Amino acid sequence: LAFAAIAWATGTRYGLTQEEIPRPEMENLGSAWARAMEVDMQLAAAWSESESRLATLQAARSLRLPTATLESSLLIRDNEPAFLIDASAVGGGVVRAPYLQREELSGRRSLRLPLYTFRSISHEIAAADSDLAASQLAVGLQTLDLKLLVAAEYVEVLRSAKHVDVTKHQLEHLRAHAADVRRQFELGRVRETDFLAIDV
């Protein structure tokens, strides 16, 4: 925005037409702040860091809660394990005696209840809380720095716009003076050298 205003001023100064001069988009300081906060990557990174610290704090607080776990598994074998017993001595053949089933279902459940942890959970929560506060402060500082930078650029835009207005008035005055000298030259009231000087 500031560069567009400066280009407008310098373009008018060097005789460009109004169509050739880029005009700055007019906006107030509040909308400039809002737009800058939407696109600033450092501020976005600070917000992401703060959200990460919040998740860490929530995870630390969850350590105080009881935890129940239930696990189950199903094992299916391609054959049924068995002992092969040779009973030919007693008039029998080979006897197969299974010792495991082909399908086996097992399960396990557990309950974790933190009764006393030597205040390790409390210290972890306090550390996560401090990290969150620090990250939120960083977001605030980054926001203030960004607003200060945008405000400084906005002042430059206003100053450039003022310079544009002054330049336009000067250009109009020079054009009017040149037209007056041209008329005076056509009437023979000024010398040709004066006309050529103002025409340049």
C-alpha positions, 0 to 999 in steps of 0.5 A: 500500500505504501509503495503504491502511494509512493509510485503514484506520487513519483509517477505524477511527478514524471508526467505519467497519465492518471491511468498509468499511475497505480493508485493505493487502495484506501483502508483504515488502520483497523482493516490494515491490522486485521489483514496483516494478522491474517497473513503474518506467518510469525503470528500464525506460528506463535498461535500454533505454539500456544495451541500446542502448549494448551494441548500439553497442559490438557494431557498433563492434567489427564494424568491425574485421572484413572485409566482403564485398559481392555485388550483382547486377541484371537489366535487362529492356527493353521493346524491343531497342536497335538502329541503323537503317541505310539500305542503299538505295544499295547495293540493300538496304532498311533494316537493323536492327543491335542494339547492346544485348540486351533482357535485361542481367545485371550483378553486382558484388562487393567486399571491405573489409578495414580494414588501417590506420585511424589507430586510429579504430576502436579509439577508437570501440570505446573510446568505445562501451565507456565509454558502456556502462559509464556506462549500466550505472552509471546502471541501478545507481543508478536501481535503488538509488534505487528500492529506497530509495524503496520501503524508505521507503514500506515503513517507512511501511506498517509504521508505519501498520499499528502505528497501526492496531493501536493504534487497534483496541485503543483502539476496543475499550477505548472500546467496553468502557467504553461498555458498562460505563457503559451497565450502570451507568446501567441500574442507576442507579449513574451519572448520565444526563449521564455516560452521554450523554457516553460514548454520543456 
